[in-house]
Structure formats: C-alpha cells, structure tokens
Amino acid sequence: MLYILGRRRRDVKLPLHFSSPGNLDYNARPAFYWPSMSPTAQTLPRVAVIGGGPAGLMAAEVLAAGGAQVDVFDAMPSVARKFLLAGKGGMNITHSEPYADFVRRYGARSGEVGAWLDAFGPEAVREWIHGLGIDTFVGSSGRVFPADMKAAPLLRAWLHRLREAGVRFHMRQRWLGWEGDALRFATPEGERLVQADAVLLALGGASWPRLGSDGAWVPLLAARSVEVAPLVPANCGFDVDWTAHFSEKHAGAPLTTVAIGYQDREGRRARRQGQFVVTQTGIEGSLVYAISSVLRDQVAARGETTIWLDLVPDLDAARVRAEVLRPRGARSMSSHLQSRLGIRGVKAGLLRECLAQADYLDEDTLAAAIKALPVRLKRPRPIAEAISSAGGVRFEALDAQGMLRAVPGVFVAGEMLDWEAPTGGYLLTACFASGRAAAQEALRYAGRRVES
Ligand SMILES: Cc1cc2nc3c(=O)[nH]c(=O)nc-3n(C[C@H](O)[C@H](O)[C@H](O)COP(=O)(O)OP(=O)(O)OC[C@H]3O[C@@H](n4cnc5c(N)ncnc54)[C@H](O)[C@@H]3O)c2cc1C
C-alpha cells in the first residue's frame, strides 16, 4: 500500500512522520495523516538522516545538539552493522601518528578530508569516545583501539545518548529516491513519503552489502545529475589464479615475514614489509590492503600488474646468493633452501608456483627470485569482499557548504563520498569528521528554511 503524506498539499512543507524510536506505526494512520504538533516542535528544523552508520550517527548527534528534530532512517533492522563487524576483528578507531602524516593517508583527497579533520581529528575522536565512558589505548602499531577492542559497548552508549538527545530511529526504511520534493521509502508496510527541511545522506559505500551499504543509491543520485565516480574495491585482496595444486596445498597459509616490492604511483619501485595470507584464488591481508589502491589502479590501467615478493626480507641479496650457491652435496634444492634460508611450506611453494622450472634450477636466477619473486595480480577481489570502497559522490558535485549542487537541501557524508584511505582507523575517523561537517551545514540550511 502506498502511503502518501500531504499529496493534496504539495506546496506546504510537511513534518516528518512522528513515531516512537524503532516502532513505526503509521500503517494504522490515515493515508493523508498530518500529525498535530506543539508550537515548539513546529519551529524546529527537521532533518532526515538516511543511513545509520558511523557518519550518519555522528551527523545525528551534531544536528540534535544544534536543536534540530532528527530522524534517522536505515534500510536494516538495526543501525551501524558494519561498525559492529569492524569491532569483531579488533576495531582501529583512529591512529596516533603525527597529524600531518595522518592527513596524507587520504592521498589525492587530503585537502578535502583534511578540512573535516581540522575540525574533528584523531585527538578529538579519542576525546569523544572517552566522553561516552569508553577508554582507548594505543597499540604497538600506533593504531588507537577502544577498550576491549570492541564496538558494541561504544555503540550502545552512543545510541543511548542519541535517544536521550531526542534522535528518533526508523528501521527497515529503504530510501528509494524522491517523488517531487519528498523522500521515498520502502517500508514493511508499503511505500511512504517523507519531507524534511534538510536531508543528510550517509549511505556508505558498497563493500559487505549484506550489512546494509550496497551502493544501490548510485543510480538514484545519478538520475538527479549528481556526479558519482564508480564504486570500486579498496583495502581489498587480489586474484592471482593459482594452479589447483598450489591452491589446494597452500590456501589459508600466512606469510608473516615477507615484503612486497611494487611500482608506486610515480612509477618508482617501492617496498613494504608486513604480513598477508595466500587464499584459494590469490592474496589478501594487511600488507596487501595497504598498497591495494595503487595495485587496483594499475590493474585497471594495464589489465594486470606485477608485485615482487621478498621471501627473506631480513637477509640481503648477497647473503641469499651466497647461501643458494653454497655446495649442497646430494641434497635437493628445496631441502637446501630450507636448511640454509628457512624457506619452506608456502614460501617454497611460491617459488615453485611462480618460477619456470629452468629458472628454479638456475642458481643465480633462483637467488634473485627469492628476493624479488614476480607474482602477477589479475584482478582485485569483488567489492562485496573489500573492507571499504573507493569512488562515490564526487567532491565537485558539492558546493562550498558540502551541499549537492544538483539537489539543494541534500548533504552527503561518510564513505559514499569519493575518498579512500588505508585501514588503521583512517576510515572511521574521516566518516565521523565528515558526518560532523555535513551536519553543521545541514543545520544552517534547515534553520534558514524554518526562518523563511
Ligand atoms: C570487516 C570490516 C572491518 C573494518 N574495520 C575497520 C577499522 O578497524 N577501522 C576503520 O576505520 N574502518 C574499518 N572498516 C570500515 C568502516 O566500517 C567503514 O568505513 C564505515 O562503517 C563507513 O561508515 P558510513 O557511515 O559511511 O557507512 P556504513 O557504515 O556503511 O553505513 C551506511 C548505512 O546506510 C544504510 N543504507 C544504505 N543504503 C540505504 C538505503 N537505500 N536506505 C536506507 N539506508 C541505507 C546501511 O544500512 C548502513 O547502515 C571496516 C569495514 C569492514 C567491512
């Protein structure tokens, strides 16, 4: 059934549908219901936040503190599912490195993201968490974690505070775009139209779609002439197309002491040490994610790209060569490599997998390959598996106040904007900061609408 609020009075601004948090009951109301409001409520600017992830919730907090009537709509049965999942793996909420280094992590978008962070940066994020009664600590990598490394206690305290501030939550409300000026939602009871003085979209990217952010908003905004860069995987793994023999034997094997050589964006040879895992089809893990944006762009430009594995990063090339060339008597090359260089298991398998037989048997070539084993990456893993996504609403689609040029009164925050960052707390920090920045502008806009 289609419920249309105020269809008879299109020229009149309509209030958001009033309901208790999480318990919409408009099915029982007449189709053209227009709730009576107290004089005070009528003068409050009404802001609809669509998307209850970290960016949307942070926006709701700022809007409510600024005196708006805030209604949060989300397609899922509960808010912040990705945030909760992030907490299961030990959530990095921000990072303790020097601020200038922190801002550089946003690459080509450091300027725009830096402007949000100047107002609400990593230190402010920590203080904000402490204000929720949750301690934080800095790990050995410099990453900042909430106490217990969990998201659930933080989210519980945050939602409690938001409800106390008057924020109302409407779950299972899938935004479908607009009908005229009104927002269209699919709900369990049928379609519904909602109007507000300002709208804040915080719909996320397209990774892990089963947690709510599925990128279905892209055509909705494109239809309103909003420029959107295609959503692509970020912080993702890659397919190598291993042979069946290698993948059966080594899928799931971690490489804990390894470095990856790769070509950086300027075409220079770069190198990074860390850890990753061999998967059924390729590679994934923190070291791969850290350089995944440059590798992804190379694959897009060239069809595939090559990385060079250093299987013994703690030994220099001369030492490796000397060990390989050392007389080995009747021993096989693989047991020689195991005893002299500790190369066994998945590392030994990689040499066999990625080197031609003739190269494996040539000691000079083998020694060089142990320090720089070429591995060809065919494609990034699908966006649904990525930690985050790149692309989204282009900054050029926003005016100086962060409002969509093509759709006045609509502001955008979080991962659905066209920026990306590595893992390590940079994603959440920018989502929080952009939620605050967009909310402040939405508040001003909605305030002016109410006054006029
Ligand atoms: C496994 C995993 C681990 C992670 N770990 C970390 C970490 O440790 N540190 C870090 O900084 N980041 C981490 N991230 C990334 C971080 O969780 C995201 O960047 C962040 O959640 C994005 O926030 P957001 O508010 O922009 O969007 P989201 O959190 O994606 O929220 C968007 C919301 O919009 C709703 N929505 C979408 N479409 C509609 C629609 N049409 N109608 C109504 N509602 C809709 C969704 O249901 C969802 O609730 C991790 C991500 C994953 C997947």
Ligand as a Chemical Component Dictionary entry (heavy atoms), coordinates in Angstrom:
data_LIG
# 
_chem_comp.id                   LIG 
_chem_comp.type                 NON-POLYMER 
_chem_comp.pdbx_formal_charge   0 
_chem_comp.three_letter_code    LIG 
# 
loop_
_chem_comp_atom.comp_id 
_chem_comp_atom.atom_id 
_chem_comp_atom.alt_atom_id 
_chem_comp_atom.type_symbol 
_chem_comp_atom.charge 
_chem_comp_atom.model_Cartn_x 
_chem_comp_atom.model_Cartn_y 
_chem_comp_atom.model_Cartn_z 
_chem_comp_atom.pdbx_ordinal 
LIG C1  C1  C 0 35.202 -6.156 8.094  1  
LIG C2  C2  C 0 35.418 -4.671 8.201  2  
LIG C3  C3  C 0 36.276 -4.170 9.173  3  
LIG C4  C4  C 0 36.514 -2.790 9.264  4  
LIG N1  N1  N 0 37.372 -2.328 10.228 5  
LIG C5  C5  C 0 37.622 -1.000 10.308 6  
LIG C6  C6  C 0 38.518 -0.498 11.288 7  
LIG O1  O1  O 0 39.030 -1.245 12.137 8  
LIG N2  N2  N 0 38.778 0.836  11.302 9  
LIG C7  C7  C 0 38.204 1.704  10.393 10 
LIG O2  O2  O 0 38.488 2.904  10.431 11 
LIG N3  N3  N 0 37.312 1.260  9.489  12 
LIG C8  C8  C 0 37.016 -0.065 9.416  13 
LIG N4  N4  N 0 36.115 -0.525 8.488  14 
LIG C9  C9  C 0 35.468 0.450  7.590  15 
LIG C10 C10 C 0 34.322 1.202  8.293  16 
LIG O3  O3  O 0 33.496 0.292  8.981  17 
LIG C11 C11 C 0 33.508 1.972  7.221  18 
LIG O4  O4  O 0 34.374 2.827  6.514  19 
LIG C12 C12 C 0 32.392 2.790  7.871  20 
LIG O5  O5  O 0 31.463 1.935  8.522  21 
LIG C13 C13 C 0 31.649 3.636  6.840  22 
LIG O6  O6  O 0 30.712 4.420  7.541  23 
LIG P1  P1  P 0 29.465 5.094  6.811  24 
LIG O7  O7  O 0 28.633 5.639  7.916  25 
LIG O8  O8  O 0 29.932 5.986  5.747  26 
LIG O9  O9  O 0 28.709 3.891  6.086  27 
LIG P2  P2  P 0 28.154 2.498  6.643  28 
LIG O10 O10 O 0 28.781 2.130  7.928  29 
LIG O11 O11 O 0 28.309 1.574  5.513  30 
LIG O12 O12 O 0 26.629 2.802  6.936  31 
LIG C14 C14 C 0 25.727 3.097  5.892  32 
LIG C15 C15 C 0 24.314 2.840  6.392  33 
LIG O13 O13 O 0 23.409 3.230  5.357  34 
LIG C16 C16 C 0 22.366 2.290  5.277  35 
LIG N5  N5  N 0 21.823 2.326  3.920  36 
LIG C17 C17 C 0 22.458 2.071  2.758  37 
LIG N6  N6  N 0 21.622 2.231  1.724  38 
LIG C18 C18 C 0 20.432 2.590  2.250  39 
LIG C19 C19 C 0 19.161 2.923  1.677  40 
LIG N7  N7  N 0 18.939 2.922  0.356  41 
LIG N8  N8  N 0 18.150 3.278  2.515  42 
LIG C20 C20 C 0 18.333 3.321  3.850  43 
LIG N9  N9  N 0 19.504 3.010  4.442  44 
LIG C21 C21 C 0 20.545 2.654  3.646  45 
LIG C22 C22 C 0 23.031 0.970  5.615  46 
LIG O14 O14 O 0 22.084 0.015  6.082  47 
LIG C23 C23 C 0 24.032 1.379  6.692  48 
LIG O15 O15 O 0 23.505 1.257  7.988  49 
LIG C24 C24 C 0 35.854 -1.893 8.390  50 
LIG C25 C25 C 0 34.956 -2.393 7.432  51 
LIG C26 C26 C 0 34.735 -3.765 7.328  52 
LIG C27 C27 C 0 33.771 -4.284 6.289  53 
# 
loop_
_chem_comp_bond.comp_id 
_chem_comp_bond.atom_id_1 
_chem_comp_bond.atom_id_2 
_chem_comp_bond.value_order 
_chem_comp_bond.pdbx_ordinal 
LIG C1  C2  SING 1  
LIG C2  C3  SING 2  
LIG C2  C26 DOUB 3  
LIG C3  C4  DOUB 4  
LIG C4  N1  SING 5  
LIG C4  C24 SING 6  
LIG N1  C5  DOUB 7  
LIG C5  C6  SING 8  
LIG C5  C8  SING 9  
LIG C6  O1  DOUB 10 
LIG C6  N2  SING 11 
LIG N2  C7  SING 12 
LIG C7  O2  DOUB 13 
LIG C7  N3  SING 14 
LIG N3  C8  DOUB 15 
LIG C8  N4  SING 16 
LIG N4  C9  SING 17 
LIG N4  C24 SING 18 
LIG C9  C10 SING 19 
LIG C10 O3  SING 20 
LIG C10 C11 SING 21 
LIG C11 O4  SING 22 
LIG C11 C12 SING 23 
LIG C12 O5  SING 24 
LIG C12 C13 SING 25 
LIG C13 O6  SING 26 
LIG O6  P1  SING 27 
LIG P1  O7  DOUB 28 
LIG P1  O8  SING 29 
LIG P1  O9  SING 30 
LIG O9  P2  SING 31 
LIG P2  O10 DOUB 32 
LIG P2  O11 SING 33 
LIG P2  O12 SING 34 
LIG O12 C14 SING 35 
LIG C14 C15 SING 36 
LIG C15 O13 SING 37 
LIG C15 C23 SING 38 
LIG O13 C16 SING 39 
LIG C16 N5  SING 40 
LIG C16 C22 SING 41 
LIG N5  C17 SING 42 
LIG N5  C21 SING 43 
LIG C17 N6  DOUB 44 
LIG N6  C18 SING 45 
LIG C18 C19 SING 46 
LIG C18 C21 DOUB 47 
LIG C19 N7  SING 48 
LIG C19 N8  DOUB 49 
LIG N8  C20 SING 50 
LIG C20 N9  DOUB 51 
LIG N9  C21 SING 52 
LIG C22 O14 SING 53 
LIG C22 C23 SING 54 
LIG C23 O15 SING 55 
LIG C24 C25 DOUB 56 
LIG C25 C26 SING 57 
LIG C26 C27 SING 58 
# 
